[in-house]
C-alpha cells in the first residue's frame, strides 16, 4: 500500500504541474488552438496568471501542497501550527499568483487570528485539493485522516461544503488504497458517510455523465473553482478514465478552467488505484520538485522506502 500511497502523492503534484501552462484558460477551443493536445509540461504564456513560473513548476495550489508535505515530513504528523507557519512563509515574498482565498487568509493571520479561525469564506475546491500528503500519512487511521483533511482545508477555506469535500475525497482515496475501484469507492463512501450531504447529489451528477464527452460535460457542470461546479467534474473524470491515469490528467487539462485543483484530486484518486508506471517519465524528469518530493516522502515511516526511489530515480530504461 505504501508504494501506491507515494504514487498517489506524486500523481497529485504532476497533475498540478501539467495544468500550469494553461491553468484558468476557460475556453477549451483556445487551449486546443494555441497549445494543441497538452500531453507535456509547458511554460505558462507571458499573459497568463502564472507568468512568473517556468515549465515544470507548480501553480499556487501545488506550492501550498508542497508546504503541507514538507511540514509532515519534518514533524512526522500533521501539525496545524507548523503547516500554517510554512504556509505563511511561502507567501512572504511569493512571486506567483495570490488568489482571493489566500489574500483573505493572510489578512486574517495579520489581524491576529489563529490557524483554526484564519480561513477565508471561499468555496473554491482548491482548499480541499492539497490533501494527498495527509492520506499518505494517515491512510491507516480514518479518524485522524478526516480530522486532518478538514483542518488543513479550513485553515484557508471555511466553506462547509468544501471542508466536507476534503473529507469525502480523503475517504475515497483511502478506500482505493485498500483495494476498492475508484467508482465503487466513491459510491460506497457517499452511502456510508455523506448520504444527506450535497456530496451525494454532486456524485450522482458526475457518475450519470460518465459516457459523455469530458469537455462538453465539464462545460455544463462549470469550469470554475467553486466546489459545487467542480466536484461533479472530478467525479466524471475519475469514473470515465478509471483505468487510464495519463488520459485522465490530459483530459482534465483540455477541459479548461481550474484544471489544477481538479487535476490534483483526479491524480490523487487514480494514482492511488493505478500507480504511475504508465505516466510519461519526462513529466517527472521535467517537474522541478520531483527530487524534493521524493526526499520528503522517504521520511514518511515505512520499511519499503527503497522501492519508491527505484521507481523514480532508476535508469531511464526502467521507466
Phi, psi and omega in degrees: 000326184297320179298316178294325179295321177291320176298323177302314180295313182296322179295324178294318178293315184293331176297319178295316181293323177295324181283339189310314188297332182235014183302134179068019160274119190265355180252110180302328180295325178293321178298314182295320182290319186272329188237348185070205178283118183277092179240020178212156176291137181224157178282137178298150177295146180304337180260011182276173177292340184244038186290353176271355185263153177257164173308133179092356177275185178246160165289178177296339175292310180298323178297323178290324176295326176296322177297321177294315179299316180296321179297314180296317181299322181284318186268341182073012181194171173277120180237104185300321180297315180293315179300316182296323178294316178295321179298316179293320179296325178306321185264006178301312180227042186288134181257006178263197186277139174254111177275177184298320180297319179295313180299316181293320180293317177299320178297321179293321175297317180297329179280359175098007180286143178284167182305326181293340185234011185270349188295151175285174176270009186301142175252026176287132181293346178305327179298334179264356188271358185269006201274356183306317179300325179294321180292321177300320182286313189251029184297340179259007182222085185300328180293313177296321182298309182293325177295315181292320179299319178293317184294317181292326178290314183296337180299331180239337184224107185268355179305128187298320181291327178291317177298316180295325178295323177298317179294322179297306183292332174297314179294322179297311181297322177297317179296322178294318177300331179275000173119355180283145172289146186305313182297318178293322178297317180298319180290314184292323178294319179297317180296321185280329190230347188224034186291337178248026183251155171304336179308318183296319178293318179296322178299310182297324178297315180291319181293326182294340183256016189297333183268003183262167179294133187294318180299316180295314184296312183290332172298323178286319179294321185122134182263003187281181181282343190294138186304314183297332178275319188281325186307309180299327178293322175299313179301313180305311183294320179297314184287318183292321184248039186303331183248019183212083183299317181302310182294325178301316182288323177294313180297325177302317179292318184290341177282350170075182180076219182276068183287342182286309178294317178301314183292325180300322179284319177298312179299322180299308185290314182285330174296323177295329183273314190257346192072194184229020183299333182267359176281146181300132179300329182293336176301318180281324178297324185265349176283121191298329188261010185304313181296320179295317178299314180302315181297319177296315182294330179292343176278346176289134186295125173187146182276355184245037183300327185300328182298325180292317180299318181294324182296317186267335189230022170281190181292158181300330181290347180268000183287000000 
